[in-house]
Amino acid sequence: MTAGNSLGGTIAGLHQLIAEHGEFRLEIVAGPDPDSPSAVVWFRADGIAAAIAQGRRFLAVADGSDDRYGELYQRNGDLADFLTTIHLGA
């Protein structure tokens, strides 16, 4: 086994770990401008349902107006895919 093959296996293992335990970003919006989130939270979760549940918990404790929401993204390599909007209504 060469060093290159070992590194390739390590990188493949890392991608597998990220796929199993997804990396997510929640942009918390508590004001009128959705392009200016009041907070951005990066976290890991075991799947989309778990990420949505964790996102709701982050929204519940975030500072801001009673009517706030979060835009949830999942990491996809160097990019992130939009998943859903989580709304915590007033």
C-alpha positions in Angstrom: 0.0 0.0 0.0 1.4 3.4 -0.9 0.9 6.6 1.0 -1.4 7.9 -1.6 -3.7 4.9 -1.2 -3.7 5.3 2.5 -4.7 8.9 2.3 -7.4 8.1 -0.2 -8.8 5.5 2.2 -8.7 8.1 5.0 -10.5 10.7 2.9 -13.1 8.1 1.8 -13.7 7.2 5.5 -14.1 10.9 6.3 -16.7 11.3 3.6 -18.5 8.2 4.8 -18.6 9.6 8.4 -20.0 13.0 7.1 -22.6 11.2 5.1 -23.7 9.1 8.1 -23.6 12.0 10.5 -24.5 15.0 8.3 -23.0 18.4 8.8 -25.7 21.1 8.8 -25.9 24.9 9.0 -28.9 26.8 10.4 -29.1 30.5 9.5 -31.4 32.1 12.2 -33.4 35.1 11.0 -35.1 37.2 13.6 -35.5 40.4 11.6 -37.1 41.6 8.4 -34.0 41.0 6.2 -33.5 37.2 5.4 -30.1 37.9 3.8 -28.8 39.1 7.2 -29.2 36.2 9.7 -28.8 37.1 13.3 -26.8 33.9 14.0 -25.4 31.0 12.0 -25.0 27.7 13.8 -23.0 24.7 12.4 -23.7 21.3 13.8 -23.8 17.6 13.1 -26.9 15.3 13.3 -27.8 11.8 12.4 -30.0 12.6 9.5 -32.4 15.3 8.3 -35.1 14.6 10.9 -32.6 14.9 13.7 -31.2 18.1 12.2 -34.7 19.6 12.0 -35.4 18.7 15.6 -32.0 20.2 16.7 -32.7 23.3 14.5 -36.0 23.8 16.4 -34.1 23.7 19.7 -31.6 26.3 18.5 -34.5 28.6 17.4 -36.2 28.2 20.8 -33.1 29.6 22.6 -32.0 32.2 20.0 -32.2 35.9 20.9 -34.6 37.9 18.8 -38.3 38.5 18.1 -40.9 35.9 18.9 -41.5 35.4 15.2 -38.2 33.9 13.9 -37.2 31.2 11.5 -34.2 29.3 10.4 -33.0 28.2 7.0 -31.5 24.8 7.2 -28.7 23.6 4.9 -26.8 20.4 4.6 -23.1 20.3 3.6 -22.4 18.8 0.2 -18.7 18.8 -0.3 -17.6 22.5 -0.4 -21.2 23.6 -0.9 -24.4 23.4 1.0 -27.8 22.3 -0.2 -30.9 24.1 1.1 -33.2 21.6 2.9 -36.1 23.5 4.6 -37.2 26.5 6.5 -38.0 26.0 10.2 -40.5 28.5 11.5 -41.0 29.3 15.2 -44.1 31.5 15.0 -45.1 34.2 17.5 
